[in-house]
Amino acid sequence: MTTKTYTSKVKIEHLGVPNNRAILPPDGETVLFGVHDEIADHYKLVPGRFEPCAATQDYIVASAGGCLTGTFGGALAGRGVVLGNEGLTADVTGDIEREDDNVLVIKRIHVKYHLSASIEFKEKVLRAYEIHAPKCPVYRSLTPGITITTELDWEGAAP
């Protein structure tokens, strides 16, 4: 059984094809959505007639990567893992495919973590990595429809 905890309220302003602006909680920060590169080509948009910017799909990929990285970072901190000079970063890729009905759909997201931590934390790092993904709200929300995988590149250790 679930219990509603929060209702996200976002306002969207359509600025003309291909742009929309989202006004986000809690303080009204704005984010511009649009198209670039292959997405613009897919929609047959003429270069120079729009300002290229991140697409909604890019934000979904970034959201998954950001939430997973934060969840992994929290699991590391909760186990007392001290990060090295490079800390924890991630490279996130999203594979977007055109389906038979010509709709672009995110099919896969891959998160490659880069971790800097001493080998003395090996057991704790591996346990945090093992359990983190299902604890991530965005991972749990997206995985019914999108395959999400992670990989750990650990500087100075062979996990």
SVG drawing of the C-alpha trace seen along z (x, -y; Angstrom):
<svg xmlns="http://www.w3.org/2000/svg" viewBox="-2 -32 47 38">
<polyline fill="none" stroke="black" stroke-width="0.4" points="0.0,0.0 1.2,-3.5 0.5,-6.8 0.6,-10.1 3.4,-12.2 3.8,-15.0 2.1,-16.6 4.5,-18.2 3.0,-21.3 4.8,-22.5 3.5,-25.2 4.3,-24.9 4.3,-27.8 4.2,-27.0 6.6,-29.4 5.9,-28.2 7.3,-25.2 9.6,-23.7 10.0,-25.5 8.3,-25.3 9.3,-26.7 8.7,-24.9 8.3,-26.8 9.4,-24.5 8.8,-24.3 9.6,-25.4 10.8,-28.9 9.7,-29.2 13.0,-28.3 12.5,-28.1 13.8,-25.5 13.6,-25.8 12.8,-22.7 13.3,-22.5 15.2,-20.5 18.7,-20.0 20.6,-17.9 18.9,-14.6 15.7,-15.5 15.3,-18.6 16.1,-16.6 13.4,-14.0 10.8,-16.8 12.1,-18.3 12.8,-21.7 14.9,-24.1 18.2,-25.0 18.5,-28.7 14.8,-29.0 15.0,-28.0 17.6,-28.2 18.9,-24.7 18.5,-23.7 18.0,-20.6 15.1,-18.4 12.6,-17.0 14.2,-13.6 17.6,-15.1 16.0,-16.2 14.6,-12.8 18.0,-11.2 19.6,-13.8 17.0,-13.3 17.6,-9.6 21.3,-10.1 21.1,-12.8 18.8,-10.9 20.7,-7.6 24.0,-9.4 22.5,-11.2 21.1,-7.9 24.4,-6.1 26.2,-9.1 23.8,-9.0 24.3,-5.2 28.1,-5.8 27.8,-8.6 25.5,-6.5 28.2,-3.8 30.9,-6.3 32.8,-6.1 35.1,-9.0 35.4,-10.2 38.8,-11.0 39.8,-14.2 37.6,-13.4 34.6,-12.5 31.7,-10.9 30.6,-11.9 28.6,-10.1 28.4,-10.0 24.8,-9.4 23.7,-8.3 20.2,-7.8 19.2,-5.8 16.3,-7.3 14.7,-5.3 12.0,-6.1 9.1,-3.6 7.0,-2.4 4.5,-5.2 7.3,-7.8 7.4,-8.7 10.8,-9.2 11.0,-7.1 13.7,-6.7 14.5,-3.0 17.7,-2.8 19.6,-4.9 23.1,-4.0 24.8,-5.6 28.6,-5.2 29.8,-6.3 33.3,-7.5 34.3,-7.0 37.4,-8.2 37.7,-6.4 40.2,-4.3 40.3,-0.6 39.8,-0.3 36.1,-1.0 35.7,1.8 33.1,3.8 31.0,0.7 31.2,-0.7 30.2,2.6 27.3,2.9 26.1,-0.6 26.4,-0.1 24.5,3.2 21.5,1.8 21.2,-1.8 19.2,-1.7 15.9,-0.3 16.1,-3.0 16.1,-5.8 12.7,-7.3 13.3,-8.2 14.8,-4.8 11.7,-3.2 9.4,-5.5 11.0,-5.0 12.1,-1.3 8.7,0.1 9.2,-1.5 12.9,-2.3 15.8,0.1 18.2,-1.6 21.7,-0.2 24.6,-1.3 28.4,-0.7 31.0,-1.5 34.4,-2.9 36.4,-3.0 39.6,-4.9 42.3,-2.9 40.2,0.2 39.1,3.2 35.5,3.7"/>
</svg>
